[in-house]
């Protein structure tokens, strides 16, 4: 089980690194599906503004977020795409 999780995490990190130029919500959906990470509805419930969303994403300690959390522009785009203002 741990080995599978490590493999999945590695693939996701590589995908995120390769796709950071095309970031936004589409690059988040793979993990933010309600199982691995909160889905769109969960994020909308938890974060009320783009600024709060970006701040929380940048503060996370999740290794899956290491690549994207430094890209504030992509985080803002993702927040706006899910409906935050």
C-alpha positions in Angstrom: 0.0 0.0 0.0 2.8 2.4 0.9 4.7 1.6 -2.2 1.6 2.3 -4.3 1.1 5.6 -2.6 4.7 6.6 -3.2 4.4 5.7 -6.9 1.2 7.7 -7.2 2.7 10.7 -5.4 5.8 10.5 -7.7 3.7 10.5 -10.8 1.5 13.3 -9.5 4.6 15.4 -8.7 6.1 14.8 -12.1 2.8 15.7 -13.8 2.5 18.9 -11.7 6.0 19.9 -12.5 5.5 19.3 -16.2 2.1 21.0 -16.3 2.7 24.0 -14.1 2.7 26.2 -17.2 -0.9 25.1 -17.9 -1.9 25.3 -14.2 -5.3 26.3 -12.9 -8.0 24.1 -11.7 -7.4 21.5 -14.4 -4.1 20.7 -12.9 -5.6 20.3 -9.4 -8.5 18.0 -10.2 -6.4 14.8 -10.2 -5.7 15.1 -6.5 -8.6 17.3 -5.4 -11.2 14.7 -6.0 -12.6 14.3 -2.5 -10.5 11.2 -1.7 -6.9 12.3 -1.8 -7.6 16.0 -1.2 -10.7 18.2 -0.8 -12.8 18.5 -3.9 -14.2 21.7 -5.4 -17.2 21.8 -3.1 -14.9 21.2 0.0 -12.6 24.0 -1.1 -15.4 26.4 -1.7 -16.8 25.6 1.8 -13.4 26.1 3.5 -12.1 29.1 1.6 -14.3 32.2 1.0 -11.8 34.3 -1.0 -9.0 33.9 -3.6 -6.6 35.4 -1.0 -7.6 32.8 1.6 -7.3 30.0 -0.9 -3.8 31.1 -2.0 -2.6 31.6 1.6 -3.8 28.1 2.6 -2.3 26.5 -0.4 1.1 28.2 0.2 1.0 27.2 3.9 0.3 23.5 3.3 3.0 21.0 4.2 1.7 18.4 1.7 4.5 17.1 -0.5 2.0 16.9 -3.4 1.7 20.7 -3.2 5.4 21.6 -3.2 5.6 22.4 -6.9 2.4 24.4 -7.3 2.4 26.3 -4.0 5.2 28.6 -5.2 3.2 29.5 -8.3 0.8 32.2 -7.0 -0.5 33.0 -10.4 -1.6 29.4 -11.0 -3.2 29.3 -7.5 -5.1 32.5 -8.1 -6.3 31.1 -11.5 -7.5 27.9 -9.9 -9.3 29.8 -7.2 -11.1 31.9 -9.7 -12.0 28.9 -11.9 -13.7 27.2 -9.0 -15.7 30.3 -8.3 -13.9 32.2 -5.5 -13.7 36.0 -5.7 
